[in-house]
Amino acid sequence: MSSQPKIHLDRVAKTYPGSRIPAVDELTLDVQEGEILVLVGPSGCGKSTTLRLINRMIEPSSGRIMLDGEDVTKANPDKLRRRIGYVIQQIGLFPHQTISQNIATVPKMLGWEKDRIHERTEQLLTTVGLDPEQYRDRYPKELSGGQAQRVGVARALGADPDIMLMDEPFGAIDPITRERLQNEFLRLQEELRKTIVFVTHDIDEAIKMGDRIAILGERSTIRQIDTPERILAYPVDDFVDDFIGTGSTIKGLNFQQVSGLKIPDYPAISVSDDPQKGIAALQEAGREWLVLLDDQGRPVRWLREDDLRGAAPGQYDGRGEELGDHLSPDDTLFHALELMVQSAAGKTCVVDEAGRFQGVVEMAHLNKAIRRAQYEARAHYEELERA
């Protein structure tokens, strides 16, 4: 990745005729190559205006817009827009054109040959999960909202632009389809590595989609710009804290994995062990619960001291509590929390690829992980202030 940002806004401002108050007030912002930068903020803060300034659908009143080091405020706006993919909430498909014709819009304007255009449209339909045989000759009115939004993304990718601008692209879709499209788009981004500026009013969508988030106040003033995990761990002021809302600490657990925890030994016995061994292990560890393992070392049940008394080796069926789902080292701490609150023991087991017992995650582990993330984020901003 180049040290030079892919997109650089240098004190960009926009004041509409008849207004003395700028919609965007001297915004300076960098977008790095291959990242998704999400602009999020309350309605009317200038998010969409900023997006339209980048591809010059509206002209800046002042400032410079740099793409790959070139000042595009002096370039031909039509040529500029052909370099940039653009996806909007309303999708904007041409109703009189087929799906393949919609996707071919920009390649055709660029003078691509018919065979190349056909190959590109077929490839993109496949990429966004729409069978070309089934969809290429349909019209937009024949598509569901989710399918139309996929075509909108495919059209934005038509000429293989380096940069994509996305304005509330999934905002008008039902929650289930929206989540599927978000996941599909993130999967595509892993392959394509486009530079993307993404606008949303939904902080949860921003957290999910963004490599970095810029939280904007009035007139597109940046209140905080950073990774989602750092913003969740350390909102810099009351505006950011209020905008993120309640539950930010819990949301931050999505960015930490079980593998990052230091998990101490936890008492466990095998089904073939004498129950007295389990009682001794519980008393020595000062624990309420231990883990019962099968002959392959896989966890099967939670047992307490009362469950062990009167049992015989190999005869633990029906004693204790069901274990529930297990964690793998790659699982998030948010998933760990979900399993813990469903567990009779208030904790959950970690297993390796073969399902063998590796340890137990408890609430204290999550508490330490949260406090560590907060400390590291605070230290980061204190260092920035000193620099």
Buried (B, 14 or more C-beta within 10 A) or exposed (E): EEEEBBBBBBEBBBBEEEEEEBBBBBBEBBBBBBBBBBBBBBEEBBBBBBBBBBBBBBEBBBBBBBBBEEEBBEBEBEEBBBBBBBBBBEBEBEEEBBBBBBBBBBBBEEEBEEEEBBEBBBBBBEBBBBEBEEBBEBBBEEBEBBBBBBBBBBBBBBBEBBBBBBBBBBBBBEEEBBBBBBEBBEEBBEEBEBBBBBBBBBBEBBBBBBBBBBBBBBBBBBBBBBBBBBBBBBBBEEBBBEBBEEEBBBBBBBBBBBEEBEBEEBBBBBBEBEBEBBBBBBEEBEBEBBBBBBEEBBBBBBBBBEBBEEBEBEEBEEBBBEBBEBBBBEBBBBBBBBBBEEBBBEBBBBBEEEBEBBBBBBEEBBEEBBEEBBEEBEEBBEEEEEE
